[in-house]
Amino acid sequence: MSVHNQTKRVTTRVLQEMKLKGEKIAMLTAYDYSMAKIIDQAGIDCILVGDSASNVMAGHETTLPITLDQMIYHASSVIRGIQRSLVIVDLPFGTYQGNSKEALHSAIRIMKESGAHAVKMEGGSEIKESIDRILTAGIPVMGHLGLTPQSIYKFGTYVVRAKEEEEAERLLQDAKMLDEAGCFGIVLEKIPAKLAAQVAKSVSVPVIGIGAGSEVDGQVLVSHDMLGITQEFSPRFLRRYLDMGDQMINAVKQYVQDVREVDFPNDQERY
Ligand code: KIV
């Protein structure tokens, strides 16, 4: 029987089984109760409370400004909306790099205060000590390699990563390190599809791609992007499933018109 037909909760173990069976994993972001409830009901496997909340919810240019308290607020809202999905929360910039004690403290706060099921961290060998320490405490960790938006000022651009052999080899080694360290999954963002396929074959844990082609174990998108709420962002890897932004604008325009023309509320909509 496919794991999709079971009403049981998705766990890191279920994701591992899905990889072994060749069943693709579907992941989307959510930052609030209402969106989480809808995408959980629709059968999503994992919800990522991404630090993309910094862009999507708060309107910042990068993911850097969002704080640990803000991530905990978003994550606890998401947790109240779900029944089945595995909820993974980004450790925000500045809460885990370079200090493994602080990393553990940040991860524990997320798990305790939001009720989330796992954390995600950007980077490879440079954050190994922090990853090891968090894993030792029994907290599931998902890695994130390739384009890592928290390092945008180091890269200086959002273009495709690891096109050159040296960077590709480093990424492959980092993925193997994350696998061996005990991470339960790895996100690969905006890298050549061929390299992503090679990584997915080389590691034992599920590899979830965003702009990394189809030969990986699953896909993740920012829900506001795939629903067409964020209209200005349209990279090649993004498929829009709805023009929700346009539909919302039209609905609000109609409401404004109805109020002005005293068409709303009508006789049935009053007490
Ligand atoms: O923050 C986020 O939404 C992410 C995804 C793009 C993978 O990290």
Boltz pocket constraint, residues with backbone or C-beta under 6 A from the ligand:
constraints:
  - pocket:
      binder: B
      contacts: [[A, 29], [A, 48], [A, 49], [A, 50], [A, 51], [A, 52], [A, 53], [A, 90], [A, 187], [A, 189], [A, 210], [A, 220], [A, 221], [A, 222]]
      max_distance: 6.0
